[in-house]
């Protein structure tokens, strides 16, 4: 029903506008008695076989929502009720910012893909912290951290540290986002010296806290394996807890959509099916390089249940979806969880 009727109707509306409509509907659901239990009964699966413990946190299932959907931590409880094992909010910056000029979000239906150049549009870290203090249900929340567009790279560590400090008591883990292609010069921060400067400030602050919050680094799919090796070396030295692989790509290779149409859309990060093979390849490489001892959140191009299984088999401890959620609808998380339960039963010989 979603693919044949609902999605075609939704896709007649501009992608950013329909995103805001859906978020507003979820916010409205917050005030309707019984809304969350209904969502949970429709979409959530509770099964011991789905539970995971990763970097000291217990997850009810390994399927999370990637950053970018709930930018300001406004509907995370409703999303949790829709079956996600965890929700990553953000990307957040110290000061509110409008992001890049519109239009800045585009669909490529032939490729089951999206192109975005949102530019970290958000209401700022203080607004997010206020929203997170309203949390009533028990759930796992990640905070995706960024810097303001106007902040020069040499001052970026201070931006990340401010985000980190203000959200420290409100989220369960952190993701340092230095790999988004939609912020001018941001990906230059992926140089190992810049990574070290940012992460050192965060880990030093963490040492003075009574509660331990895992820190992960989100990397680009456009890195070479040599650059990934450098990144692994730095994050081990800095003592952070894992990697999120991967962000969106600037590559337009292999698209079905004609090149003129793609060129007219302009710059931006590509997500969805064209990223599947590369993101799984990077997860597999990191897992093999670290002997499977380093937690990885696999994200990028998970468009089917098979993709989810492949990502976990490549070495991901957890997975995240976003574009796949848009193209497959709200039952996508439930379908993945049902498939993972079946896989677990087959391995245990109980099916």
DOLOPA-743191 format. One record per residue (C-alpha): residue in one letter; x, y, z. Coordinates in steps of 0.5 Angstrom, whole numbers, padded with zeros to 4 digits, always signed. Each point is the difference from the previous one (the first is absolute). Layout:
AXYZ/...
//
This chain:
X+0000+0000+0000/X+0006+0005+0002/X+0004-0001-0007/X-0006+0000-0004/X-0005+0005+0003/X+0003+0004+0005/X+0007+0001-0002/X-0002+0003-0007/X-0005+0005+0003/X+0006+0002+0005/X+0005+0001-0005/X-0005+0005-0004/X+0002+0005+0006/X+0007+0003+0000/X+0004-0005+0005/X+0002+0006+0005/X-0007+0002+0000/X-0003-0007+0001/X+0006-0001+0005/X-0003+0005+0005/X-0007-0002-0001/X+0002-0007+0002/X+0004+0003+0006/X-0006+0005+0002/X-0005-0006+0000/X+0005-0004+0005/X+0000+0006+0004/X-0008+0000+0000/X+0000-0007+0002/X+0004+0002+0006/X-0007+0003+0003/X-0004-0006-0002/X-0002-0005+0005/X+0002-0007-0002/X+0004+0002-0006/X+0007-0003+0002/X-0003-0007+0002/X-0004+0000-0006/X+0007+0002-0004/X+0003-0006+0004/X-0005-0005-0001/X+0000+0001-0008/X+0008+0001-0001/X+0004-0002+0006/X+0003-0007+0001/X+0002-0002+0007/X+0005-0007+0000/X+0006-0002+0004/X+0003-0002-0007/X+0000+0007-0002/X+0004+0003+0006/X+0007+0003+0000/X+0005+0002+0005/X+0005+0005-0004/X+0005+0005+0004/X-0004-0001+0006/X-0007+0001-0002/X-0005-0005+0000/X-0004+0001-0007/X-0007-0003-0001/X+0001-0001-0007/X+0006+0001-0005/X-0004+0005-0004/X+0001+0007+0001/X-0002+0007-0004/X+0005+0004-0002/X+0001+0007+0001/X-0003+0005-0004/X-0007-0002+0001/X-0001+0003+0007/X+0004+0005-0001/X-0002+0004+0007/X-0002-0006+0004/X-0007+0002-0001/X-0003-0007-0001/X+0005-0005+0002/X-0006-0004+0005/X-0005-0001-0006/X+0006-0003-0004/X+0002-0004+0005/X-0007-0003+0000/X+0000-0001-0007/X+0005-0006+0002/X+0007+0003-0001/X+0005-0003+0005/X+0003+0007+0001/X+0000+0007-0003/X+0005+0005-0002/X-0002+0007+0000/X+0004+0006-0003/X+0004+0002-0003/X+0000+0006+0005/X+0005+0006+0000/X+0001+0005+0006/X-0004+0005-0003/X-0006+0000-0004/X+0001+0000-0008/X-0005+0000-0006/X+0004-0005-0004/X+0001+0001-0008/X-0004+0004-0004/X-0006-0004-0003/X-0002-0005-0004/X+0005-0004+0004/X-0003-0007+0000/X-0001-0004-0006/X-0003-0007-0002/X+0003-0005-0005/X-0005-0005-0001/X+0003-0004-0005/X+0006-0001+0004/X-0004-0001+0007/X+0004+0006+0002/X+0000+0007+0003/X+0005+0006-0001/X+0000+0005+0006/X+0004+0006+0001/X-0004+0002+0007/X+0006+0004+0003/X-0001-0002+0007/X-0006+0004+0001/X-0002-0001+0007/X-0003+0004+0006/X+0007+0000+0004/X+0002-0004+0006/X-0003+0003+0005/X-0007-0001-0003/X+0002-0007-0001/X+0002-0001+0007/X-0007+0003+0003/X-0004-0005-0005/X+0004-0006+0003/X-0001+0002+0007/X-0007-0002-0001/X+0001-0007-0002/X-0005-0004+0004/X+0001-0007-0003/X+0006-0005+0001/X+0004+0000-0007/X+0007+0001-0003/X+0002+0006-0003/X+0006+0003-0004/X+0002+0007-0001/X+0003+0002-0007/X+0005+0005+0001/X+0002+0006-0005/X+0003+0007+0000/X-0003+0006-0003/X+0001+0002-0007/X+0003+0006+0002/X+0005-0003+0005/X+0007+0000-0004/X+0003-0007+0001/X+0005+0002+0004/X-0005+0002+0006/X-0004-0007-0002/X+0002-0003+0006/X-0003+0005+0005/X-0007-0001-0004/X+0000-0008+0001/X+0002+0001+0007/X-0006+0005+0002/X-0005-0005-0004/X+0003-0006+0004/X+0000+0004+0007/X-0007+0002-0001/X-0003-0006-0002/X+0005-0005+0005/X-0006-0001+0005/X-0005-0001-0005/X+0002-0005-0005/X+0003-0007+0000/X+0005+0000-0005/X+0003+0006-0005/X+0002+0000-0007/X+0005+0005-0003/X-0002+0002-0007/X+0006+0002-0004/X-0002-0003-0006/X-0006+0003-0003/X+0002+0003-0007/X-0006+0006+0001/X+0004+0004+0005/X+0006+0004-0004/X+0007-0003+0002/X-0003-0004+0005/X+0003-0007-0002/X+0007+0004+0000/X-0001-0002+0007/X+0001-0007-0001/X+0007+0001+0000/X+0003-0004+0005/X+0003+0006+0004/X-0007+0003+0000/X-0003-0006+0002/X+0005+0000+0006/X-0001+0007+0002/X-0008-0001+0000/X+0000-0007+0004/X+0005+0002+0005/X-0004+0006+0002/X-0006-0005+0001/X+0003-0006+0004/X+0004+0005+0004/X-0007+0003+0002/X-0003-0007+0001/X+0005-0002+0005/X-0002+0005+0005/X-0007-0003+0000/X-0004-0005+0004/X-0003-0003-0006/X+0003-0003-0006/X-0002+0002-0007/X+0002-0004-0006/X+0003+0004-0005/X+0000-0002-0008/X+0003+0003-0006/X-0005+0001-0006/X+0005-0001-0007/X-0001+0001-0007/X-0001-0006-0005/X+0005+0004-0005/X+0006-0001+0005/X+0005-0004-0003/X+0002-0007+0004/X+0007+0004+0002/X-0004+0006+0003/X-0005-0005+0003/X+0007-0003+0003/X+0002+0006+0003/X-0007+0002+0003/X+0000-0007+0003/X+0007+0001+0003/X-0002+0007+0003/X-0007-0002+0003/X+0004-0006+0004/X+0005+0005+0002/X-0005+0005+0003/X-0004-0005+0003/X-0007+0000-0003/X-0005-0005-0001/X-0002-0002-0007/X-0001+0003-0007/X-0006+0001-0004/X+0001-0002-0007/X-0003+0004-0005/X-0002+0007-0001/X-0003+0002-0007/X+0005+0000-0006/X+0001+0005-0005/X+0001-0005-0006/X-0005-0001-0005/X+0003-0006-0003/X-0005-0005-0003/X-0006+0004+0001/X-0006-0002-0005/X-0003+0007+0000/X+0002+0003-0006/X+0007+0005+0002/X-0004+0006-0003/X-0005-0001+0006/X+0005-0001+0005/X+0005+0006-0002/X-0006+0004+0000/X-0002-0002+0008/X+0007+0003+0002/X+0005-0002+0005/X-0002-0004+0006/X+0001-0007+0004/X-0003-0006-0004/X-0003-0005+0005/X-0004-0006-0002/X+0001-0006-0004/X+0006+0002-0004/X+0004+0000+0006/X-0002-0007+0003/X+0006-0004-0003/X+0005+0006+0002/X-0003+0001+0007/X+0000-0008+0001/X+0007+0000-0003/X+0003+0005+0005/X-0003-0004+0006/X+0003-0006-0002/X+0007+0003-0001/X-0001+0003+0007/X-0002-0006+0003/X+0006-0004-0003/X+0005+0005+0002/X-0002+0001+0007/X-0001-0008+0001/X-0008+0001+0001/X+0002+0003+0007/X-0002+0007-0002/X-0008+0002+0001/X-0002+0003-0007/X-0007+0003-0002/X-0002-0002-0007/X-0004+0005-0004/X+0000+0002-0007/X-0004-0004-0005/X-0004-0004+0004/X-0006-0001-0005/X-0003-0007+0002/X+0000-0006+0005/X+0006-0003-0004/X+0004+0007+0001/X-0001+0000+0007/X+0002-0008+0001/X+0006+0002-0005/X+0002+0006+0004/X+0000-0004+0007/X+0004-0006-0003/X+0005+0005-0003/X+0002+0002+0007/X-0005+0005+0002/X-0002+0000+0008/X-0006+0004-0002/X-0003+0003-0006/X-0004+0006-0002/X-0005+0002-0005/X-0003+0006-0003/X-0001+0000-0007/X-0002-0007+0000/X-0005+0002+0005/X-0003+0006-0005/X+0000-0005-0006/X-0003-0006+0004/X-0005+0003+0005/X-0001-0001+0008/X+0000-0007-0001/X+0007+0000-0002/X+0003-0001+0007/X-0005-0005+0002/X+0002-0004-0006/X+0007+0000+0001/X-0001-0002+0007/X-0004-0006-0002/X+0005-0002-0005/X+0006+0000+0006/X-0005-0004+0004/X+0000-0005-0005/X+0007+0000-0002/X+0002-0001+0008/X-0005-0006+0000/X+0003-0003-0006/X+0007+0001+0003/X-0003-0003+0007/X-0003-0006-0004/X-0007+0001+0003/X-0003+0002-0007/
//
